[in-house]
Amino acid sequence: MANVPQCPNSVKGNGCPKSNPVIEKEGDDFWSFRCLTCKVVYVVSKEGIRDKSRFENAVKLRKQAEEEYQRRMKKVKIFC
């Protein structure tokens, strides 16, 4: 993990003067952090999972568009 995310309260200016995150739990697709300053717990997804999800959604949308095109082409009648 290259960049440790800042505490959301510190970023928004909601009473956390200094972001001091520590990893509380790590799953297959997320990290759970706890800020030692304001005691808030927040979850961040891992980049690889997010990229994989985006790719799978793009493939799914492409497949749906192709199926729609094929369905419409079956309805087209060509007259010579």
Secondary structure, 3 states (H helix, E strand, C coil): CCCCCCCHHHHHCCCCCCCCEEEEEECCCEEEEEECCCCCEEEEECHHHHHHHHHHHHHHHHHHHHHHHHHHHHHCCCCC
